């Protein structure tokens, strides 16, 4: 959840919409909002842009990068969309929480960029990963990108908390090869403390993915004093073990790399004093997943 005016319906909440020069390769989580301050759109132009958003022709992009061996198999183009309904205490990209901080990008432009890497994806067994923020904040845009990518024969993945799983249509599921499902906690109370939201939609979405036979990689962020309780991890592991299409679990140790971003955004950061997990704690938590026959990375 964001404290901002970003809406779950996937609409812009005030970002100026103009063409911006985005990098051809790379992208960064550190790019500041471009120099659009002071540019105003007429009401007519704003309405047209909202209509484009609703049609999925226009999205709000934070950044993108080419990565290897993360966010899915092979070399991947990971696109970080703006806007997220959660506000995780440990978020290391809090600048993606507000959709209005993103930069407008047309679906055609993103697909054209993707097309340049088709051979790279083919050779490496990679593809596209749509991350965020929360991709399902912009379901129409994501649907368009997914179907465009599949039309080019590209492997597709989304990285999601599942909280907005109801935004993902069955048609979209047909164009998704892999879901990186972030399960932030296993008991309702802890989930709420971590994210500010409810756990149930994530559970529902995970079960729906499994019912559709979609491969799932689970991500669990291990935060000492927050998500590390034995019962909490057991609850995550029990849920994950009940999903037959989970092929791996990633236990991600908490780190402090996002701390300065919270300060620069004027947001209160609650984990200042939280250390990374010890190797012993990581081993214990990995063991809880492995004890259920899960493959842990
Ligand atoms: S779901 Fe991801 S992007 Fe959203 S607040 Fe949590 S960690 Fe940040």
Boltz pocket constraint, residues with backbone or C-beta under 6 A from the ligand:
constraints:
  - pocket:
      binder: B
      contacts: [[A, 1], [A, 84], [A, 85], [A, 86], [A, 87], [A, 88], [A, 90], [A, 91], [A, 92], [A, 93], [A, 94], [A, 96], [A, 97], [A, 132], [A, 133], [A, 134], [A, 161]]
      max_distance: 6.0
